[in-house]
Amino acid sequence: MIPRFIGICYRLKKRWKMSKDKFTELHHAERNTLLAYERTYAAWVRTGLTALAAGLGLEKLFSGTIPFLLMRSLTFMLIFLSMIAFISSALTYLEVKKIPFVRGELTTSPYLLTSLSLLMVFLCILILYSIWRYNPLAESIL
């Protein structure tokens, strides 16, 4: 009877250890998923900032060399691209809420990063409005 009890305890201990290993593997997989979402968010924000800087640089540096309509259309396309990148960053990082185990271990709130991305979209809209209102041809006439 006692050797059988020891065998049962050994099997239970072995089964518990296996489930604990599976638990830690699942935990590591979810943490890696969280890190992948954070890298994706950073890549979208970096793309948006690059497109925004390229649009503003195009507007300021090449205002006299490129025809006005071509320069404005390229500037607007680049700034719209940055808005799309910021919106995509917000939408992809909201997917983090679907990870069940990592919810309590997040370093940054998904809502905070989403609101920062939407603030950048609002900043892009203000920049587009200010570029639209600025007309260098009217200055050259005066």
C-alpha positions as CSV (number, residue, x, y, z in Angstrom):
1,M,0.0,0.0,0.0
2,I,2.8,2.5,0.9
3,P,4.8,1.9,-2.3
4,R,1.6,2.5,-4.3
5,F,1.0,5.8,-2.4
6,I,4.5,6.9,-3.1
7,G,4.1,6.1,-6.8
8,I,0.8,8.1,-6.9
9,C,2.5,11.1,-5.2
10,Y,5.5,10.9,-7.6
11,R,3.1,10.9,-10.6
12,L,1.1,13.8,-9.2
13,K,4.3,15.7,-8.6
14,K,5.5,15.0,-12.1
15,R,2.2,16.1,-13.6
16,W,2.2,19.3,-11.5
17,K,5.7,20.1,-12.7
18,M,4.6,19.6,-16.3
19,S,1.6,21.9,-15.9
20,K,3.8,24.5,-14.2
21,D,6.2,24.3,-17.2
22,K,3.4,24.7,-19.6
23,F,2.1,27.7,-17.5
24,T,5.5,29.4,-17.7
25,E,5.8,28.7,-21.5
26,L,2.4,30.2,-21.9
27,H,3.4,33.2,-19.8
28,H,6.6,33.7,-21.9
29,A,4.6,33.4,-25.1
30,E,2.1,36.1,-24.0
31,R,5.0,38.4,-22.8
32,N,6.6,37.9,-26.2
33,T,3.3,38.9,-27.9
34,L,3.2,42.0,-25.7
35,L,6.7,42.9,-26.8
36,A,5.8,42.4,-30.4
37,Y,2.8,44.8,-30.0
38,E,5.1,47.3,-28.4
39,R,7.6,47.0,-31.3
40,T,4.8,47.4,-33.8
41,Y,3.5,50.5,-32.1
42,A,7.0,52.0,-32.1
43,A,7.4,51.2,-35.8
44,W,4.1,52.9,-36.7
45,V,4.9,56.0,-34.6
46,R,8.4,56.2,-36.2
47,T,6.9,55.9,-39.7
48,G,4.4,58.6,-38.9
49,L,7.0,61.0,-37.5
50,T,9.3,60.4,-40.5
51,A,6.5,61.1,-42.9
52,L,5.5,64.2,-41.0
53,A,9.1,65.5,-40.9
54,A,9.5,64.8,-44.6
55,G,6.3,66.7,-45.4
56,L,7.3,69.7,-43.4
57,G,10.8,69.6,-44.8
58,L,9.5,69.5,-48.3
59,E,7.3,72.5,-47.6
60,K,10.0,74.6,-46.1
61,L,13.1,73.6,-48.1
62,F,11.7,73.4,-51.6
63,S,9.1,76.2,-51.6
64,G,10.8,78.1,-54.5
65,T,12.3,75.3,-56.6
66,I,9.3,72.9,-57.1
67,P,6.1,74.1,-58.7
68,F,3.6,75.2,-56.0
69,L,0.8,72.7,-56.7
70,L,3.2,69.7,-56.9
71,M,4.9,70.7,-53.6
72,R,1.6,71.2,-51.8
73,S,0.2,67.9,-53.1
74,L,3.3,66.0,-52.0
75,T,3.3,67.7,-48.6
76,F,-0.4,66.9,-48.0
77,M,0.2,63.3,-49.1
78,L,3.1,62.8,-46.7
79,I,1.2,64.4,-43.8
80,F,-1.9,62.2,-44.6
81,L,0.4,59.2,-44.6
82,S,1.7,60.2,-41.1
83,M,-2.0,60.5,-39.9
84,I,-2.7,57.0,-41.2
85,A,0.4,55.7,-39.5
86,F,-0.6,57.3,-36.2
87,I,-4.1,55.9,-36.4
88,S,-2.7,52.5,-37.3
89,S,-0.4,52.6,-34.2
90,A,-3.4,53.4,-32.0
91,L,-5.5,50.6,-33.4
92,T,-2.8,48.0,-33.3
93,Y,-1.8,48.7,-29.7
94,L,-5.4,48.5,-28.6
95,E,-5.2,44.8,-29.5
96,V,-3.0,44.4,-26.3
97,K,-6.2,44.3,-24.2
98,K,-7.0,40.9,-25.7
99,I,-4.0,39.2,-24.1
100,P,-5.6,37.7,-21.0
101,F,-2.6,37.0,-18.7
102,V,-0.5,40.2,-19.3
103,R,-3.3,42.7,-18.4
104,G,-2.0,43.2,-14.9
105,E,1.6,43.4,-15.9
106,L,1.4,46.2,-18.6
107,T,4.0,48.9,-18.1
108,T,2.1,51.5,-20.1
109,S,-1.6,51.7,-20.4
110,P,-3.0,51.0,-23.9
111,Y,-5.3,54.0,-23.5
112,L,-2.5,56.3,-22.8
113,L,-0.5,55.3,-25.9
114,T,-3.7,55.4,-28.0
115,S,-4.5,58.9,-26.7
116,L,-0.9,60.0,-27.5
117,S,-1.3,58.7,-31.1
118,L,-4.7,60.5,-31.5
119,L,-3.0,63.7,-30.2
120,M,-0.4,63.3,-32.9
121,V,-3.3,63.0,-35.4
122,F,-4.8,66.2,-34.1
123,L,-1.4,67.9,-34.4
124,C,-1.2,66.7,-38.1
125,I,-4.6,68.2,-38.7
126,L,-3.4,71.5,-37.2
127,I,-0.3,71.4,-39.4
128,L,-2.4,70.7,-42.5
129,Y,-4.6,73.7,-41.7
130,S,-1.7,76.0,-41.1
131,I,0.0,75.0,-44.4
132,W,-3.4,75.4,-46.2
133,R,-3.8,78.9,-44.8
134,Y,-0.2,79.9,-45.7
135,N,0.2,81.1,-49.2
136,P,3.7,82.1,-50.3
137,L,2.4,83.5,-53.6
138,A,0.4,86.1,-51.8
139,E,3.6,87.3,-49.9
140,S,5.6,87.6,-53.2
141,I,2.9,89.9,-54.7
142,L,3.1,92.3,-51.7
